[in-house]
Amino acid sequence: LRAADLFAELDHVTSPSGGRTGSAFDVLNPSTGELLATLPDMGIEETRVAIAAAHAAQALWAAKPAKDRSAILRRWHDLIVEHVDDLAAILTAEMGKPLGEAKGEVLHAASYVEWYAEEAKRVYGETFPAPANDRRMLVIKQPVGVVGTITPWNFPASMVARKISPALAAGCTVVLKPAEQTPLVAGAMVALAARAGFPAGVVNLIYAAEGAPIGRELCSNPMVRKISFTGSTEVGRLLMRQCSDQIKKVSLELGGNAPFIVFDDADIDEAVDGAIQAKFRNAGQTCVSANRIYVQSAVHDAFAEKFVARVRQLTVGDGFSAGVAIGPMIDAHAIEKIEAHIADALAKGAELRCGGKRIGTVGTFFEPTVLSGISHHMRVAQEETFGPIAPIIRFHDADQVVAEANDTIYGLAAYFYAENLKRVWHVAEALEYGMVGINTGRMSSEAAPFGGIKQSGIGREGSRHGLEDYLEMKYLCMGNI
Ligand code: ADP
């Protein structure tokens, strides 16, 4: 996928160029600061054109037999898999994550497209017994309509697939605005979608340096029937507010503050493994990252010692270098937040077990860090850090730790390690989270419903439930039979 070919292809799928503001924005490599591409900075006019194109394509796309929609999605999947190395390289260049992780992400993205290629054929309705003999009652499912999607930088490929493929499978058309830090892999995926054969207007792409004006247009334009957003709770709240005038549907996948609890009956080596995955994947820049690690007194010291030893082995560097486990932070703001959380914890009595500092002056690298002696009220345990910082909190009482784990506005992911079956059920049911990993540090899958409760969001992505989010239910009542 050479850049020149890519952008030539994109002309078929992006909003037509009319009215371009003429301004542009740069995409940089966070490992090196190098300029990767300069893209047109699209604005409200381009967004309107894209929405109109999506609206014009909607009825024909929805009317296409499910089998045909499925076949195009399947071709898109095959192309993503065929180009996995190119897509992973683009992703690592613009986002920084290790190439192996980038490849994993692209294949994960493909698995959603495959899943929804299959689910597209299974949009079932329902019939039910009417209370009177002279009527028949049934439900059909229809696409919501044009969907505006806004995606974040931390999983720039899989977020695109997660939102767009169920929408397309359901018969919706989409306008996609990827994050300004990582528009290139999204652009490449949309170019592959065009090659796969989605008709013009079905997938529309907006590149923009700033999300706010695009978001406002997507929320206020009556042709858009739904907003699907992944990003911060703050922006999610704003979008929901903006959607309220038109009672527009929303799917929101927002911030988290995931507890990771190690009980005294856990397999400690397994728990250390899981914590490394749940904390340091994507350098801690995921909404399901373990944000606070609670360890029960009896196993606290053994866990902390083994965990610190493993963290010391994690290599930080450019995602293209062999053996690197942790790439750069996305930008300088991310580093400032991490430093502020560490400073707050240390000032309140925490102990620095390893790491704690920025690395070098080129790129935005930060040492993987472990803090112990953390209390629930420190910033690092209250706010989503979004970085490679693992705060360890000692706890004594199992009921108390569940109460502390639930004491947050967030409810996305939680993890715990325990062997006792009674405890496993008890804790799994008591945690107020949309997803609970039990004896595992990793749970995202196209086969399962990903999403949060409380202020972590609305709706689910993945599984058959993910398709429902893009369908409306219509009740048909046939009388006088
Ligand atoms: P982060 O802080 O991780 O960058 P954001 O929620 O700011 O998370 O960004 C996620 C996505 O939301 C990006 O595509 C970004 O451009 C977009 N965005 C940011 N602010 C707004 C806004 N006011 N309205 C709509 N989209 C926005």
Boltz pocket constraint, residues with backbone or C-beta under 6 A from the ligand:
constraints:
  - pocket:
      binder: B
      contacts: [[A, 150], [A, 151], [A, 152], [A, 153], [A, 177], [A, 178], [A, 179], [A, 180], [A, 208], [A, 209], [A, 210], [A, 211], [A, 212], [A, 213], [A, 214], [A, 215], [A, 216], [A, 230], [A, 231], [A, 232], [A, 233], [A, 235], [A, 236], [A, 238], [A, 239]]
      max_distance: 6.0
